[in-house]
């Protein structure tokens, strides 16, 4: 099964989950993956977390724990396309996003001289 087939199947039931799975699997499978996901990839995960009411309003320890548990569904849905090491890396990145809504690669400013 490839990622397109997987996300099509997931999208029939939960389009936000499909988007998060697709973007995060693409990040993990990238040959030269950046140390952090992109803002778009992180926002897809956050959109899914909001959809399952795991937004973590105050980001207390309990909120972060709920967000981590909710991200496990992204990892579970990626089982068919990622190997063991990739799944571990995915869950590690998702745990960081669970604890920090803005866990992504800073945007680079080009041509501005700063």
N, C-alpha and C positions, 0 to 999 in steps of 0.2 A: 504494500500500500504506500502511496506517496502522499505528500502533505496536502496536495490539492484535493485528492479523494477524501482524505480524512476531514479536512475543514468543510467540504461539501456535506458530508454526513452529519457532522456536529451542527452545522448551520441550520439544518432542518428543525432542530430542537432549541438551539440557543445560539443565535448569531453573534452575540458579544463574546461568548466562550470560544466560538470558532475563530473569531478575529484575534483574540488573545493567544490561543494555541498556535495559530498560523504565524503570527508575528514573532512569538518567542521561539518556536521551533526553527524558523528562518535564522534568527539570531544565533541560536546554539549551533546550528549546522554550518554556519558561515565558515569558510576555510580560514579566513583571517579575522576572526571575530574580535570586535573591540572589547576593551575591558569592561565596558558598561553597555547596557542596551540603549537604543536611541530613545529620544523623548516620545516618539510615536509608539514604539513598542511598550514603553512603560505606561503610557496613557491608555493603551488597549487593555493592559492588565488592570489598571485602576478603574476603567469603565466596567469591566466584568465584575470586579469586587463591589462596585456601587450597585450593580444590578442584582447581586445576591445579598444586599444589605450588610456588607462587610466593609463599609467605608471607613470606619475607625475615626469618628469625629474628633476626639481629643487625643488619639494615638496613645492611650494608656497601654499598659502591659496586656490587659485583657483585649483591647481593640487590636493590638498587633497579633496576639495569639489567634483571634478570630480571622484576621486577614491571612495569616499563615495557613490555617486550616483550609480556608477557601481557595488559596492558590494551589493546594494539592490536587484539586480537580483538573487544573490545567496540566499538571504533570501526569496525572493518571490518563488523561486523554491523549497525551503525546507518547504513550508507551509503544504504540504500534510503529512509530517512525524514528524513535531514538534508541540508542543502545544504553547500557547501564551507566556508563560514565557520563554520557550526555544528559541522561535523566537526573543524575546527581547534580551536575552543573546547573541544569535548569532549575531544580528546586532551590539550590543555593541562591541563584539570582532572584528567584521569586520571593525567597525569605527576606532578601535585602529590600525588595520593592514593598513587601508587607510592612516593613519597619520604617520605610522612607518613601513617601509618595513621589518624591522627586529624584529617585535613584536612576539617573540616566547620564549619558555622555553629554558634557556641556557643549553647547553649540559653538562652533568656531566662527569668529568674525573674520571675514576675508576682505582685503582691499580697503580697510578703514584705517590702517596704520597704527592699530593698537592691539 
